[in-house]
Amino acid sequence: MTTTVPLTAETVAAAQRRTRRVLMVGQVLAGLGMGSTLSIGAILAAQISGSPAFSGMAATMSTLGAALAAVPLARLARRSGRAPALATGAVTAALGAVLAMASAGIGSFPLLLLGILLIGTGTAVNLQSRFAAADLSAPATRGRDLSLVVWATTVGAVSGPNLIGPGESLGAVLGLPELSGPFLFTVLAQCLAAALYLVGLRPDPLALAAAWQDEQDRATAAEAARSGVAAPVPAGLSEDRAGVRLALLSIALSHATMVAVMAMTPVHLTDHGASLVIVGFTISLHIAGMYALAPLFGILSDRLGRRPTILLGQGMLLASLVMTGFGAESEGWVVAGLIFLGLGWSASTVAGSALLTESAAPARRPIVQGRSDLLMSGSGAVGGALAGPLLAGLGYSGLSFVTMALVGVVLSALIVSPRGVRPANRG
C-alpha cells in the first residue's frame, strides 16, 4: 500500500475533504440499498419458509454477516487500502441481493439466508466508512469528520424503506418473482458505491495517512538528533491501551443496550394496543435520534473530549431506560425513551469511535477497528437474542431495568480507566 502524492499539510487536508465527501455519498447509496432489505427480507423469509417464526432470521443473518465481514475487511484495508476493502464489501452485498432475488424465484430458504448473510456485509462497510473518515483527520476535527459520515446514513435509513413499493412495481414490470423487486435497488446502489470508492478514494486515505505519519516520525527523530536528546517512540507505534479498551467497551455495550430495547419496542407497543402508525412513528424518531444529531456529538467530542461525550451518551441511555422502565404503560414515555435511546447511542458511538481511532497505534489501527465492529455487531446480536426471553419473563419494564446494568458497566469503566498520555488523545 503506497502513495505518490506529495506529502504536505495542504495535500493531506485536501485529500481528507475529498475522502469525507466520497464516504458521505457512499453512505447515502448504501442506505438506499440496505433500507428496504431487512423489512422485505423478513416478509420473504416467512413466505418461503412457510412460518412467521422464521421471519426474524433475516435480521439475525444480516447482523451475523456484518460481524463475520468486519475483521476480513479490516485486514484487506490494512493490506491494500480502504478503497479495495470498501468496494469488496459493497460488491459482496450486491451479490447477496442477487442471491436473495434468486431464492424468491426458486423458493429456497437456505439460499435466502445466504443472500441476506452477504447483504449484511454492507453494514460492515457502513461501519468501516466512519473509521475511514478519520484516517486523515486532524485530532481537533476527528470527531466531526467521523460524525458527518454517520449522519449521512440518515438519508438512506429514512428513504430506503420507502423504496419497497417502487421496487415491487419495477420487479413486476421486469417479470421478477414477488417480493424480489426491492433487491434491485440494493444491487444498483451497492455497485455504484463500489465504483465510487475505487474512483473517488484516490489517493487511498489509509495509505496516505501511513505515509504522512512516517514523515512526521522521521521529522521528529531528526529534530531529536539535532538537539542531542534520545529519539522518542514513533507516534506510529505508540498506543493508549486503556483508551482502546474503554472505546471497545463503550461502543459494544451501547449498541447492545440500543438493540435490546429497540427490537422489543414494536412488540411491546402492539401488545398494548398501539397502532402500526404509532409503532412506525416511534421507530422513525428513534432512527432520527441515532443519526440526525451525530455531527453535534462529533463537535462536542472534539471540544469537550471523548470521555465526557461518552459520559453524556451513557447519561442519555440511562434516562431512556428510566423512561421506558417506569413509563412502559405510556406511549408518550416510550416514544420519548426511544428518542433518548437513539441520542445516547449516537453520542457514545461517535465519541467512542474517535477515541478508538486516536488510541490505537496507526500501524495496527485498521485491525483494532475491525475488532470493534465485530464486537459491536456481535453484542447487538446477543442483545437482540436475549431481549425476547427477558421481555417474555420480566416484561418491557423489566427488560429496561436489566439493561441498565450494561450502562453501569460503561460508567464504571469511565471512572476507573486511566487517561491516555499520547499527545493526539483529546479524550
N, C-alpha and C positions, 0 to 999 in steps of 0.2 A: 504494500500500500504506500505509494509515493505521490508527491505533488511537485509540480514545476512552477507554481505560482510564486512571484517574488514575495518574500516574507517581510512585510511591513505592517505596522498597526493599521494603516489605511486599507490595505488589501484584505486583511483579516476582517475588519469591520464591514467592508463591502460584501465579502463572502457570507458573513453572518446574516446580514439583512436579506440577501438573496435566498439563503437557506431557510430562513424563517418564513418568507413568502411562499416558497415551494411547499414546505411542510404544511402550512395552513391550507393551501389549496388541496393538497393531498388528503388532509383530514376531512375536508368537505366532501370530496369524492368518495372516500372510504365510508363516511357516514351515510351518504345517499345509497351506497351499495349495500351496506350492512343493516340499515334501519328497518327494513321490512323482513329480513330473512328469519329472525327469531320468531316473529309472530306467525308468519306463513309456514315456517318450519314446524312449529308446534301443531298447527292445524293439519299439515301434511302427515306428520308422524302419527297422529291419532287416526287419520283416514287410512293410511297404508297398513298400519298395524292392526286396525280394527278395534282398538281400545283407547279410550281417552286417558287411561292410566299411563300410556307411553308418551303423552304429549310433552311432558316435562323433559324427555330425553333430548329434545332439541337444544334447550338451554344448557343442559349438562354436557353434551358433546361439544358445543361451541366453546364453553368455558375450558373443557379439557383440551381442546385444540389450541386455545390461546396459551395454556400452561405448557403444553408439550413443545410448542414452537418457540417459546421465549429464549431459552438458552441456545439452541441451534442458530437462531437468527442473530443473537448477540455474538456468537463465535464467528459467524460469517462476517459480521460487521467488523470485528477486530482484525480478521484476516484480509478482507477485501474492501472494506469501507461501508459506509451507511447506505449508499445508493444501491449496490447489489443486494444487500440484506433486505431493505425495504421493498425493492422491486420483486425479489424472490417470494417474499411473504404475500404480496398483493397478487401475484400470478397464481400462487398456491390457493388463495381464497377464491379466485376466479375459477380454477379447476374444480374446487369443491362445489361451486354453484352449478357447474355443468353436470357434475355427478348427481346433484340433488334434482335437477331437471330430468335427468335420465331415470332416476328412481321413480319419479311420478309416472313416467311412461310405462315402465315395466312392473311397477308395484313392488319394488324390492325395498324392504325396511332396512336391512343391513347396508345397502348402497346409500340410502338416505342418511343414515347415521355417519357413514364415512364422509359423505359430502359435507355435512354440517360440521364434522370434526375439522375438515380442511378449511371451511369458511371461517372457523374460529381463529385461524392464522391471521386473518385480517385484524382481529382485535389485538393480537401480539404486535402487529405493525403499528397500530394506533398508539400503543403504549411505548414502543421504541421511538416513535416520532418525537415524543415530548423530550426524551433524552437527547435525540439528535439536535433539537433546537438549542440545547445548552452546550454543545461541543465547542463552539467558538465564542460563547458569551463571555463578556467581562463579568467579574464577580458582582459588581454593583447592579447589573441588569439581568442576571441569570434567571432569577425567579420570574421576572416579567416576560422574558423571551419564551421560557418554558410554558408559562401560563397562557400565552396567546395561542399556542398550538393546541392546548387543551380546550381553550374557548372555541376554537374553530370547529370542534366536534359538535357544538350546539346546532349548527346549521343542518348537518346530516342527521343528527339524532332526532330533531324535531320534524324535518321534512321527509326523512326516509319512510316512516310508516305510512305516510300519505301516498306513497307510490304503489301500494298494494293494488288499488283499484285500476290505475292506468296500466300496471304490469299485467294484470289479468286480461284486460282488454287487448293489449298488444299480443299477449300469448294466444288469445283466441283468434286474432287476425292471422297469426303465423301458423295456426294449427297445432299449437303445443298442448300437452296434456293439462288438465285442470290443475290449478294452483302452482303451476311451474313458471308462469309468466314473470312474476316479480323477480325471479332469479336472473332474468336477462339483464336487469339493471345492475345487479351485483357483478356479473361478468364484465359488462361495459365499463362500469366505474372503476373496478379494480385494475383492469387492463390500462385504462387511461392513467390511473395513479402510478402504475409501474413504469409506464413510459415517461411520465413527468419526473419521477425520481431519477431515472437513468440520464435524462437530458438536463434537468434543472439543477441537480446536485453536483455541479462541476465548478470548481474543484470539490472533491469529496470533503465534507466538513470534518470527519473524523481524521482523515489523513492530514488535512491542513492543520488541525488542532495539534496533532502529534508533532508535526514539523515545527510549528510555532513554539511549542513547549520546549523542544530540543534546542531551538535557537536561544530561547531565554535562559535555559540552563547553562549553555555554553558561555553566554554573556556574563552570567553571574559568577561562573567559575573563573573566567578571565579577570574579572574585576577583583575577585578574592586573591588571585595570584599576584596582581599588580600591587595590592595592598599588603601582601605578605601574611595573610591570615589563612587559616585552614578553609578549604573549599567546603561549602555546605552540602548537605544531602540534596541531590537534584530534586526539584519540586515534582518532576515527572515520576519519581519513585516513592515519594512520601505519601502516607495515608493516615487519616484520622479514623482509627478502627472503631472508637466509641461512637463517632458520628455516623459511620456506616451502620453499626448495629441499631442505633436509635432510628435512623431513617428506614431501615428494613422493617423494623417492628411497627413503626407508626403507619407506614403505607399498608402493610399487610393486615393489621388488625383494624384499621379504619375501614378498609374495604370489606372485611368480614362483617363488621358491625353494620355497614350500609346495606350489604346484600341480604343479610339475615332478616332485617326489619322490612326492607323494601319488598322483598319477594313475598312476604306473607301479608302485606297490607291489602292487596286486592282481595285475597281470600277472606280476611277479617271483615272488610267493608261489605262485601257481598253477602256474607253470612249474617250481617246485622242490617240487611235490607237496603243498603246503598245501591243506587242505580249505576249502570255502567258508565253513564256520563260523569258521575262523581268520581268513580274509580279512575277513569281516563284523565280527568282534570287533576286529580291528586298526583298521579304519576308524572304528568306533564310538568307540574310545578316542581316536583322533586328533581326531574331531569334538568330543568332550568336552573335549579339551585346548584346542581353538580357542576355545570359548565359555564353558565352565563356570567358569573362573577369571578371566574378564575383569574382574569387579569388583575382585579383588585387584590386578591390574595397574593398574587405574584409580586405586585408592587410592595405590599406590606411585608412580605418575606425579605425583600431587598432592603427596605428601610428600617424595619424593626428587628429583623433577624429571622432565621429559620425556626429556631426553637420557640420563640414567642408566638409565631404564626401557627406552629403545630399545636401549641397550648390553646390558642384561640379556637382552632378546629376541634380539639377534644372537648372544649367547653361547649361548643355548639352541638356536638354529638350527644353530650350528656344532657343538655337542655332538651334535645329532641326526644331522648329516651324517657325523660321525665314527663314530657307532654303525651307521648304515646302510651306510657305506662299508667299514669293517673287519669288520662283523658281518653282511654280506649273506647269508651261508650259514646264519645262525642266526635262527630265527623269533623267539626271545626278544629278540634285539638289534634286529631290525626293528620289533617291536612297541614296544619302548622308544623307538626312534628316532622313530617316528610320533607318540608321545605328546609328546616334546620338540619335534617339528616343529610340532604344534598350539599348544603353550605359547609357543614363540618367536614364532610368527605373531601370537598374541593380544597379547603384551606389546608387540611392535613396532607393531601396527596401532592399538591403543588409545592408546599414548603418542604415536605419530606423528600420529594424528587430532587429539588435543588440542593438540599443538604447531602443527599447521597452522591450527587454528581461531584460536588466540590470536596467531599470527604474521601472518596475513593481515589487511589493512585491513578493518574491518567493512563499508565501502561496497562492496567487491568480494569479500567472503568467500564468498558462495554460488557465484560463478563459479570461484574457486580450488578450492573443494571439489568442484565438478563435474569440473574438470580432473583432480583427484586420483583420483576414481572412474573416469574414463576411462582414466587411466594404469594404475590398479590392475587393472581388467578386461582391458585390452589386454595388459599384461605377463603376466597369468595365462594368457591365450590363447596368447601366444607361448611361454611356458614350457612349457605343456602340449603344444604342437605340436612343439617341439624335443626334448622328453623322449623321445618314441618313437624317433627315429633315434639318440639318444645311448644309449638302453638297448640297441638292436639292435647298435650298433657297439662300445660300451665296457662293456656290462653294467651291472647295478644299482650296483655299487661305483664304476664309472667315472662314472656319472651323478651320484652323490653327491659325488664329488671335484670334478667340473667345476662343480657348483652352488655349491661353496664360494666360487667367485670372486664370486658375487653378494653373499654375506655380506661378503667382503673389501671390496667397493666401499662398502657402507654403513658399515663400520667405519672406512674411510679418510675418508669424509665426516664422520663424527662427530669425528674428530681435527682435521681442517683447517677445519671450518665454524666461523666466529666466532659467539659467543653474541650473541643479540639484546639490545637495550638498553631495549626497551619495558617499562614497569612491570608490565604484566599477564603478561609472559612468565615463567613459573616454570621453563622448560626450561633 
